[in-house]
Amino acid sequence: MYQRLRDLREDMDINQTQLAKMLGMSQTGYSKYETGENDIPTAILIKLARIYHTSVDYILGITDETKPYPAKR
């Protein structure tokens, strides 16, 4: 999961400081998510999925499908 976070970020060509700002947190705090030092809160997982246009399941390594699930009506 942690490598996926880094890969997604790098694929967007942004650094940890830029992403942390998007999430409203410090670079150090975000860095601890990528290294696995801290668990990622659900609210942050949802924000990351929206930023990366993917699903929480993909970020967590539950699926290899990068596309998010379609919205239910």
Jmol script that loads the backbone (N, CA, C; Angstrom):
load data "model"
ATOM      1  N   MET A   1       0.818  -1.184   0.000  1.00  0.00           N
ATOM      2  CA  MET A   1       0.000   0.000   0.000  1.00  0.00           C
ATOM      3  C   MET A   1       0.868   1.257   0.000  1.00  0.00           C
ATOM      4  N   TYR A   2       1.930   1.264   0.771  1.00  0.00           N
ATOM      5  CA  TYR A   2       2.733   2.477   0.914  1.00  0.00           C
ATOM      6  C   TYR A   2       3.470   2.811  -0.375  1.00  0.00           C
ATOM      7  N   GLN A   3       3.933   1.795  -1.075  1.00  0.00           N
ATOM      8  CA  GLN A   3       4.582   2.032  -2.365  1.00  0.00           C
ATOM      9  C   GLN A   3       3.579   2.587  -3.366  1.00  0.00           C
ATOM     10  N   ARG A   4       2.341   2.118  -3.276  1.00  0.00           N
ATOM     11  CA  ARG A   4       1.301   2.628  -4.169  1.00  0.00           C
ATOM     12  C   ARG A   4       1.085   4.119  -3.955  1.00  0.00           C
ATOM     13  N   LEU A   5       1.084   4.532  -2.708  1.00  0.00           N
ATOM     14  CA  LEU A   5       0.918   5.955  -2.408  1.00  0.00           C
ATOM     15  C   LEU A   5       2.015   6.769  -3.082  1.00  0.00           C
ATOM     16  N   ARG A   6       3.216   6.307  -2.949  1.00  0.00           N
ATOM     17  CA  ARG A   6       4.350   7.019  -3.552  1.00  0.00           C
ATOM     18  C   ARG A   6       4.249   7.004  -5.079  1.00  0.00           C
ATOM     19  N   ASP A   7       3.922   5.849  -5.639  1.00  0.00           N
ATOM     20  CA  ASP A   7       3.805   5.743  -7.096  1.00  0.00           C
ATOM     21  C   ASP A   7       2.722   6.669  -7.636  1.00  0.00           C
ATOM     22  N   LEU A   8       1.576   6.712  -6.983  1.00  0.00           N
ATOM     23  CA  LEU A   8       0.493   7.591  -7.417  1.00  0.00           C
ATOM     24  C   LEU A   8       0.931   9.050  -7.377  1.00  0.00           C
ATOM     25  N   ARG A   9       1.591   9.422  -6.307  1.00  0.00           N
ATOM     26  CA  ARG A   9       2.064  10.804  -6.164  1.00  0.00           C
ATOM     27  C   ARG A   9       3.074  11.140  -7.255  1.00  0.00           C
ATOM     28  N   GLU A  10       4.024  10.256  -7.471  1.00  0.00           N
ATOM     29  CA  GLU A  10       5.055  10.506  -8.475  1.00  0.00           C
ATOM     30  C   GLU A  10       4.468  10.524  -9.890  1.00  0.00           C
ATOM     31  N   ASP A  11       3.448   9.702 -10.126  1.00  0.00           N
ATOM     32  CA  ASP A  11       2.793   9.703 -11.437  1.00  0.00           C
ATOM     33  C   ASP A  11       2.138  11.049 -11.733  1.00  0.00           C
ATOM     34  N   MET A  12       1.752  11.766 -10.690  1.00  0.00           N
ATOM     35  CA  MET A  12       1.155  13.106 -10.864  1.00  0.00           C
ATOM     36  C   MET A  12       2.228  14.192 -10.902  1.00  0.00           C
ATOM     37  N   ASP A  13       3.483  13.788 -10.751  1.00  0.00           N
ATOM     38  CA  ASP A  13       4.611  14.735 -10.748  1.00  0.00           C
ATOM     39  C   ASP A  13       4.460  15.809  -9.679  1.00  0.00           C
ATOM     40  N   ILE A  14       4.083  15.357  -8.473  1.00  0.00           N
ATOM     41  CA  ILE A  14       4.022  16.282  -7.338  1.00  0.00           C
ATOM     42  C   ILE A  14       4.880  15.731  -6.210  1.00  0.00           C
ATOM     43  N   ASN A  15       5.369  16.619  -5.370  1.00  0.00           N
ATOM     44  CA  ASN A  15       6.186  16.180  -4.243  1.00  0.00           C
ATOM     45  C   ASN A  15       5.326  16.074  -2.986  1.00  0.00           C
ATOM     46  N   GLN A  16       5.917  15.557  -1.932  1.00  0.00           N
ATOM     47  CA  GLN A  16       5.174  15.361  -0.689  1.00  0.00           C
ATOM     48  C   GLN A  16       4.648  16.678  -0.126  1.00  0.00           C
ATOM     49  N   THR A  17       5.409  17.733  -0.257  1.00  0.00           N
ATOM     50  CA  THR A  17       4.983  19.033   0.263  1.00  0.00           C
ATOM     51  C   THR A  17       3.739  19.526  -0.468  1.00  0.00           C
ATOM     52  N   GLN A  18       3.721  19.377  -1.774  1.00  0.00           N
ATOM     53  CA  GLN A  18       2.559  19.801  -2.557  1.00  0.00           C
ATOM     54  C   GLN A  18       1.321  18.982  -2.189  1.00  0.00           C
ATOM     55  N   LEU A  19       1.498  17.675  -2.068  1.00  0.00           N
ATOM     56  CA  LEU A  19       0.362  16.824  -1.729  1.00  0.00           C
ATOM     57  C   LEU A  19      -0.126  17.105  -0.310  1.00  0.00           C
ATOM     58  N   ALA A  20       0.796  17.274   0.609  1.00  0.00           N
ATOM     59  CA  ALA A  20       0.422  17.574   1.988  1.00  0.00           C
ATOM     60  C   ALA A  20      -0.406  18.854   2.046  1.00  0.00           C
ATOM     61  N   LYS A  21      -0.037  19.838   1.249  1.00  0.00           N
ATOM     62  CA  LYS A  21      -0.804  21.093   1.209  1.00  0.00           C
ATOM     63  C   LYS A  21      -2.216  20.833   0.696  1.00  0.00           C
ATOM     64  N   MET A  22      -2.344  19.992  -0.317  1.00  0.00           N
ATOM     65  CA  MET A  22      -3.665  19.641  -0.855  1.00  0.00           C
ATOM     66  C   MET A  22      -4.523  18.957   0.207  1.00  0.00           C
ATOM     67  N   LEU A  23      -3.873  18.222   1.100  1.00  0.00           N
ATOM     68  CA  LEU A  23      -4.578  17.492   2.157  1.00  0.00           C
ATOM     69  C   LEU A  23      -4.762  18.329   3.423  1.00  0.00           C
ATOM     70  N   GLY A  24      -4.132  19.503   3.460  1.00  0.00           N
ATOM     71  CA  GLY A  24      -4.238  20.362   4.637  1.00  0.00           C
ATOM     72  C   GLY A  24      -3.439  19.857   5.817  1.00  0.00           C
ATOM     73  N   MET A  25      -2.251  19.342   5.533  1.00  0.00           N
ATOM     74  CA  MET A  25      -1.412  18.799   6.597  1.00  0.00           C
ATOM     75  C   MET A  25       0.048  19.117   6.311  1.00  0.00           C
ATOM     76  N   SER A  26       0.924  18.718   7.226  1.00  0.00           N
ATOM     77  CA  SER A  26       2.356  18.964   7.048  1.00  0.00           C
ATOM     78  C   SER A  26       2.975  17.887   6.161  1.00  0.00           C
ATOM     79  N   GLN A  27       4.111  18.235   5.561  1.00  0.00           N
ATOM     80  CA  GLN A  27       4.850  17.267   4.749  1.00  0.00           C
ATOM     81  C   GLN A  27       5.303  16.107   5.609  1.00  0.00           C
ATOM     82  N   THR A  28       5.752  16.396   6.823  1.00  0.00           N
ATOM     83  CA  THR A  28       6.217  15.343   7.731  1.00  0.00           C
ATOM     84  C   THR A  28       5.088  14.362   8.050  1.00  0.00           C
ATOM     85  N   GLY A  29       3.908  14.910   8.310  1.00  0.00           N
ATOM     86  CA  GLY A  29       2.756  14.045   8.599  1.00  0.00           C
ATOM     87  C   GLY A  29       2.420  13.148   7.430  1.00  0.00           C
ATOM     88  N   TYR A  30       2.435  13.722   6.218  1.00  0.00           N
ATOM     89  CA  TYR A  30       2.140  12.914   5.039  1.00  0.00           C
ATOM     90  C   TYR A  30       3.222  11.864   4.806  1.00  0.00           C
ATOM     91  N   SER A  31       4.467  12.252   4.991  1.00  0.00           N
ATOM     92  CA  SER A  31       5.576  11.335   4.781  1.00  0.00           C
ATOM     93  C   SER A  31       5.413  10.059   5.612  1.00  0.00           C
ATOM     94  N   LYS A  32       4.879  10.207   6.798  1.00  0.00           N
ATOM     95  CA  LYS A  32       4.685   9.048   7.676  1.00  0.00           C
ATOM     96  C   LYS A  32       3.635   8.080   7.128  1.00  0.00           C
ATOM     97  N   TYR A  33       2.729   8.572   6.285  1.00  0.00           N
ATOM     98  CA  TYR A  33       1.785   7.674   5.612  1.00  0.00           C
ATOM     99  C   TYR A  33       2.511   6.850   4.549  1.00  0.00           C
ATOM    100  N   GLU A  34       3.368   7.501   3.785  1.00  0.00           N
ATOM    101  CA  GLU A  34       4.087   6.790   2.715  1.00  0.00           C
ATOM    102  C   GLU A  34       5.072   5.765   3.256  1.00  0.00           C
ATOM    103  N   THR A  35       5.621   6.001   4.431  1.00  0.00           N
ATOM    104  CA  THR A  35       6.571   5.047   5.001  1.00  0.00           C
ATOM    105  C   THR A  35       5.883   3.974   5.843  1.00  0.00           C
ATOM    106  N   GLY A  36       4.602   4.152   6.124  1.00  0.00           N
ATOM    107  CA  GLY A  36       3.879   3.197   6.944  1.00  0.00           C
ATOM    108  C   GLY A  36       4.053   3.428   8.433  1.00  0.00           C
ATOM    109  N   GLU A  37       4.699   4.527   8.785  1.00  0.00           N
ATOM    110  CA  GLU A  37       4.907   4.830  10.202  1.00  0.00           C
ATOM    111  C   GLU A  37       3.580   5.154  10.893  1.00  0.00           C
ATOM    112  N   ASN A  38       2.663   5.810  10.168  1.00  0.00           N
ATOM    113  CA  ASN A  38       1.331   6.128  10.699  1.00  0.00           C
ATOM    114  C   ASN A  38       0.263   5.525   9.813  1.00  0.00           C
ATOM    115  N   ASP A  39      -0.821   5.064  10.421  1.00  0.00           N
ATOM    116  CA  ASP A  39      -1.975   4.609   9.660  1.00  0.00           C
ATOM    117  C   ASP A  39      -2.659   5.816   9.033  1.00  0.00           C
ATOM    118  N   ILE A  40      -3.273   5.600   7.899  1.00  0.00           N
ATOM    119  CA  ILE A  40      -3.942   6.682   7.186  1.00  0.00           C
ATOM    120  C   ILE A  40      -5.406   6.733   7.626  1.00  0.00           C
ATOM    121  N   PRO A  41      -5.845   7.874   8.150  1.00  0.00           N
ATOM    122  CA  PRO A  41      -7.254   8.000   8.541  1.00  0.00           C
ATOM    123  C   PRO A  41      -8.179   7.870   7.326  1.00  0.00           C
ATOM    124  N   THR A  42      -9.369   7.391   7.557  1.00  0.00           N
ATOM    125  CA  THR A  42     -10.337   7.189   6.481  1.00  0.00           C
ATOM    126  C   THR A  42     -10.577   8.457   5.685  1.00  0.00           C
ATOM    127  N   ALA A  43     -10.714   9.588   6.347  1.00  0.00           N
ATOM    128  CA  ALA A  43     -10.972  10.853   5.642  1.00  0.00           C
ATOM    129  C   ALA A  43      -9.830  11.194   4.684  1.00  0.00           C
ATOM    130  N   ILE A  44      -8.601  10.896   5.069  1.00  0.00           N
ATOM    131  CA  ILE A  44      -7.445  11.158   4.203  1.00  0.00           C
ATOM    132  C   ILE A  44      -7.437  10.173   3.033  1.00  0.00           C
ATOM    133  N   LEU A  45      -7.780   8.912   3.285  1.00  0.00           N
ATOM    134  CA  LEU A  45      -7.867   7.927   2.196  1.00  0.00           C
ATOM    135  C   LEU A  45      -8.864   8.377   1.141  1.00  0.00           C
ATOM    136  N   ILE A  46      -9.998   8.880   1.582  1.00  0.00           N
ATOM    137  CA  ILE A  46     -11.023   9.348   0.646  1.00  0.00           C
ATOM    138  C   ILE A  46     -10.499  10.532  -0.157  1.00  0.00           C
ATOM    139  N   LYS A  47      -9.834  11.478   0.502  1.00  0.00           N
ATOM    140  CA  LYS A  47      -9.258  12.628  -0.203  1.00  0.00           C
ATOM    141  C   LYS A  47      -8.224  12.170  -1.221  1.00  0.00           C
ATOM    142  N   LEU A  48      -7.372  11.231  -0.833  1.00  0.00           N
ATOM    143  CA  LEU A  48      -6.350  10.728  -1.755  1.00  0.00           C
ATOM    144  C   LEU A  48      -6.990  10.064  -2.970  1.00  0.00           C
ATOM    145  N   ALA A  49      -8.028   9.269  -2.745  1.00  0.00           N
ATOM    146  CA  ALA A  49      -8.713   8.604  -3.859  1.00  0.00           C
ATOM    147  C   ALA A  49      -9.290   9.640  -4.819  1.00  0.00           C
ATOM    148  N   ARG A  50      -9.829  10.715  -4.283  1.00  0.00           N
ATOM    149  CA  ARG A  50     -10.387  11.765  -5.143  1.00  0.00           C
ATOM    150  C   ARG A  50      -9.285  12.495  -5.896  1.00  0.00           C
ATOM    151  N   ILE A  51      -8.193  12.809  -5.224  1.00  0.00           N
ATOM    152  CA  ILE A  51      -7.071  13.492  -5.874  1.00  0.00           C
ATOM    153  C   ILE A  51      -6.517  12.646  -7.014  1.00  0.00           C
ATOM    154  N   TYR A  52      -6.363  11.349  -6.768  1.00  0.00           N
ATOM    155  CA  TYR A  52      -5.768  10.450  -7.748  1.00  0.00           C
ATOM    156  C   TYR A  52      -6.771   9.849  -8.718  1.00  0.00           C
ATOM    157  N   HIS A  53      -8.056  10.160  -8.546  1.00  0.00           N
ATOM    158  CA  HIS A  53      -9.113   9.619  -9.416  1.00  0.00           C
ATOM    159  C   HIS A  53      -9.067   8.092  -9.438  1.00  0.00           C
ATOM    160  N   THR A  54      -9.007   7.524  -8.263  1.00  0.00           N
ATOM    161  CA  THR A  54      -8.986   6.072  -8.120  1.00  0.00           C
ATOM    162  C   THR A  54      -9.863   5.692  -6.935  1.00  0.00           C
ATOM    163  N   SER A  55      -9.852   4.442  -6.553  1.00  0.00           N
ATOM    164  CA  SER A  55     -10.656   3.993  -5.422  1.00  0.00           C
ATOM    165  C   SER A  55      -9.788   3.802  -4.179  1.00  0.00           C
ATOM    166  N   VAL A  56     -10.432   3.854  -3.042  1.00  0.00           N
ATOM    167  CA  VAL A  56      -9.749   3.554  -1.785  1.00  0.00           C
ATOM    168  C   VAL A  56      -9.241   2.110  -1.823  1.00  0.00           C
ATOM    169  N   ASP A  57     -10.011   1.225  -2.425  1.00  0.00           N
ATOM    170  CA  ASP A  57      -9.592  -0.174  -2.541  1.00  0.00           C
ATOM    171  C   ASP A  57      -8.263  -0.299  -3.285  1.00  0.00           C
ATOM    172  N   TYR A  58      -8.072   0.506  -4.329  1.00  0.00           N
ATOM    173  CA  TYR A  58      -6.810   0.468  -5.059  1.00  0.00           C
ATOM    174  C   TYR A  58      -5.671   0.945  -4.164  1.00  0.00           C
ATOM    175  N   ILE A  59      -5.881   2.050  -3.471  1.00  0.00           N
ATOM    176  CA  ILE A  59      -4.843   2.583  -2.592  1.00  0.00           C
ATOM    177  C   ILE A  59      -4.468   1.560  -1.527  1.00  0.00           C
ATOM    178  N   LEU A  60      -5.455   0.868  -0.988  1.00  0.00           N
ATOM    179  CA  LEU A  60      -5.211  -0.116   0.073  1.00  0.00           C
ATOM    180  C   LEU A  60      -4.661  -1.439  -0.444  1.00  0.00           C
ATOM    181  N   GLY A  61      -4.627  -1.617  -1.761  1.00  0.00           N
ATOM    182  CA  GLY A  61      -4.100  -2.861  -2.317  1.00  0.00           C
ATOM    183  C   GLY A  61      -5.110  -3.984  -2.379  1.00  0.00           C
ATOM    184  N   ILE A  62      -6.390  -3.665  -2.217  1.00  0.00           N
ATOM    185  CA  ILE A  62      -7.448  -4.682  -2.272  1.00  0.00           C
ATOM    186  C   ILE A  62      -7.717  -5.094  -3.710  1.00  0.00           C
ATOM    187  N   THR A  63      -7.539  -4.151  -4.624  1.00  0.00           N
ATOM    188  CA  THR A  63      -7.737  -4.422  -6.045  1.00  0.00           C
ATOM    189  C   THR A  63      -6.594  -3.797  -6.837  1.00  0.00           C
ATOM    190  N   ASP A  64      -6.385  -4.312  -8.025  1.00  0.00           N
ATOM    191  CA  ASP A  64      -5.397  -3.723  -8.923  1.00  0.00           C
ATOM    192  C   ASP A  64      -6.073  -2.843  -9.975  1.00  0.00           C
ATOM    193  N   GLU A  65      -7.396  -2.731  -9.898  1.00  0.00           N
ATOM    194  CA  GLU A  65      -8.164  -1.884 -10.813  1.00  0.00           C
ATOM    195  C   GLU A  65      -8.029  -0.436 -10.365  1.00  0.00           C
ATOM    196  N   THR A  66      -7.448   0.390 -11.217  1.00  0.00           N
ATOM    197  CA  THR A  66      -7.182   1.776 -10.830  1.00  0.00           C
ATOM    198  C   THR A  66      -8.399   2.686 -10.954  1.00  0.00           C
ATOM    199  N   LYS A  67      -9.362   2.306 -11.766  1.00  0.00           N
ATOM    200  CA  LYS A  67     -10.526   3.170 -11.949  1.00  0.00           C
ATOM    201  C   LYS A  67     -11.445   3.074 -10.743  1.00  0.00           C
ATOM    202  N   PRO A  68     -12.016   4.215 -10.335  1.00  0.00           N
ATOM    203  CA  PRO A  68     -12.947   4.183  -9.198  1.00  0.00           C
ATOM    204  C   PRO A  68     -14.249   3.500  -9.588  1.00  0.00           C
ATOM    205  N   TYR A  69     -14.972   3.071  -8.602  1.00  0.00           N
ATOM    206  CA  TYR A  69     -16.277   2.483  -8.843  1.00  0.00           C
ATOM    207  C   TYR A  69     -17.227   3.562  -9.355  1.00  0.00           C
ATOM    208  N   PRO A  70     -18.149   3.204 -10.249  1.00  0.00           N
ATOM    209  CA  PRO A  70     -19.095   4.219 -10.714  1.00  0.00           C
ATOM    210  C   PRO A  70     -20.006   4.664  -9.558  1.00  0.00           C
ATOM    211  N   ALA A  71     -20.379   5.937  -9.598  1.00  0.00           N
ATOM    212  CA  ALA A  71     -21.265   6.468  -8.556  1.00  0.00           C
ATOM    213  C   ALA A  71     -22.646   5.811  -8.687  1.00  0.00           C
ATOM    214  N   LYS A  72     -23.232   5.479  -7.567  1.00  0.00           N
ATOM    215  CA  LYS A  72     -24.582   4.889  -7.576  1.00  0.00           C
ATOM    216  C   LYS A  72     -25.595   6.010  -7.588  1.00  0.00           C
ATOM    217  N   ARG A  73     -26.662   5.783  -8.294  1.00  0.00           N
ATOM    218  CA  ARG A  73     -27.716   6.796  -8.387  1.00  0.00           C
ATOM    219  C   ARG A  73     -28.889   6.429  -7.549  1.00  0.00           C
TER     220      ARG A  73
END
end "model"
wireframe off; spacefill off
backbone 0.3
color backbone group
